[in-house]
Amino acid sequence: MESPATRLMRNPVFSRIYQKAWRPIFTRGFSLGGHATADYDKALRAYLCRPGERMVLDIACGPGNYTRHIAVGLTGDGQVVGVDYSAPMLATAVATNSAGRASYLRVDAHAIPFSDNSFDEVICLAALYLIPDPLPVLDEMMRVALPGGLLVVFTSVAGPISTLPGVRTLAGIGGYRVFDRDEITGRLRDLGAEHIEQTLIDEGQYVLCRKPSGA
Ligand SMILES: C[S@@+](CC[C@H](N)C(=O)[O-])C[C@H]1O[C@@H](n2cnc3c(N)ncnc32)[C@H](O)[C@@H]1O
């Protein structure tokens, strides 16, 4: 059965208000009303849109809010592909975040239809906590990344609020998963990831790592 959160992601009205109304408030919520998550996000966005000829995969791209931003920086044959399983989110992406070097595809993040070793950068932001079986998505990220490629994840982590009694269970009923501190990094380590860097900000975590260059 679909969780309330999954139903929301398939709602056409929600897909329209997500980028401007929901995402900024939700981002702020991860740092309990402070600016730390928004600050990290700003720096990450600047890095992701740096000029260059890269192949980038944006998993669970939603309405393409990062996809388009990345596309703007790409040069030469650089391309970004945004994938998501919600048709309304993808329709909004095409309507509002089209760009020359961006394309969108309807895909389940558990079965990404690209060959091994295809992308310089693979990102999955604000999505793993909505996916009922999220860790195999990390396996897919690692598989499609090129040797030496960068993986970037933003997701939840057990913080001051979610560790209060009952909060995690309630969140789970809504379809929102709270990860233990070492769950994401542990899986990436098991996959052989190198240079794992985890930044914890209250209820959120950014994890960056690289696929081994010899892989
Ligand atoms: C909250 S939005 C995140 C959008 C964007 N990445 C961002 O950072 O703002 C989460 C997205 O994950 C997508 N999603 C959830 N489960 C998925 C799955 N199994 N495969 C592909 N996309 C999925 C939803 O449809 C939704 O568009």
The ligand as an SDF file (V2000), in Angstrom:
LIG
                    3D

 27 29  0  0  0  0  0  0  0  0999 V2000
   10.9590   15.2760   -2.1710 C   0  0  0  0  0  0  0  0  0  0  0  0
   11.2130   14.9410   -3.8830 S   0  0  0  0  0  0  0  0  0  0  0  0
   12.9100   15.4040   -4.1520 C   0  0  0  0  0  0  0  0  0  0  0  0
   13.1100   16.2210   -5.3870 C   0  0  0  0  0  0  0  0  0  0  0  0
   14.5120   16.7900   -5.5660 C   0  0  0  0  0  0  0  0  0  0  0  0
   15.4970   15.7150   -5.6980 N   0  0  0  0  0  0  0  0  0  0  0  0
   14.9180   17.7120   -4.4330 C   0  0  0  0  0  0  0  0  0  0  0  0
   15.9840   17.4980   -3.8340 O   0  0  0  0  0  0  0  0  0  0  0  0
   14.1990   18.6600   -4.1520 O   0  0  0  0  0  0  0  0  0  0  0  0
   11.3400   13.1770   -3.7930 C   0  0  0  0  0  0  0  0  0  0  0  0
   11.1430   12.5130   -5.1330 C   0  0  0  0  0  0  0  0  0  0  0  0
   11.4690   11.1250   -5.0080 O   0  0  0  0  0  0  0  0  0  0  0  0
   10.6870   10.4480   -5.9650 C   0  0  0  0  0  0  0  0  0  0  0  0
   10.7400    9.0140   -5.6890 N   0  0  0  0  0  0  0  0  0  0  0  0
   10.3330    8.3810   -4.5750 C   0  0  0  0  0  0  0  0  0  0  0  0
   10.5370    7.0600   -4.6960 N   0  0  0  0  0  0  0  0  0  0  0  0
   11.1130    6.8570   -5.9200 C   0  0  0  0  0  0  0  0  0  0  0  0
   11.5600    5.7090   -6.6270 C   0  0  0  0  0  0  0  0  0  0  0  0
   11.4680    4.4760   -6.1000 N   0  0  0  0  0  0  0  0  0  0  0  0
   12.0880    5.8690   -7.8530 N   0  0  0  0  0  0  0  0  0  0  0  0
   12.1890    7.1060   -8.4030 C   0  0  0  0  0  0  0  0  0  0  0  0
   11.7680    8.2270   -7.7770 N   0  0  0  0  0  0  0  0  0  0  0  0
   11.2390    8.1070   -6.5580 C   0  0  0  0  0  0  0  0  0  0  0  0
    9.3180   11.0920   -5.7830 C   0  0  0  0  0  0  0  0  0  0  0  0
    8.4650   10.8560   -6.8700 O   0  0  0  0  0  0  0  0  0  0  0  0
    9.6940   12.5620   -5.6300 C   0  0  0  0  0  0  0  0  0  0  0  0
    9.6340   13.2450   -6.8450 O   0  0  0  0  0  0  0  0  0  0  0  0
  1  2  1  0
  2  3  1  0
  2 10  1  0
  3  4  1  0
  4  5  1  0
  5  6  1  0
  5  7  1  0
  7  8  2  0
  7  9  1  0
 10 11  1  0
 11 12  1  0
 11 26  1  0
 12 13  1  0
 13 14  1  0
 13 24  1  0
 14 15  1  0
 14 23  1  0
 15 16  2  0
 16 17  1  0
 17 18  1  0
 17 23  2  0
 18 19  1  0
 18 20  2  0
 20 21  1  0
 21 22  2  0
 22 23  1  0
 24 25  1  0
 24 26  1  0
 26 27  1  0
M  CHG  2   2   1   9  -1
M  END
$$$$
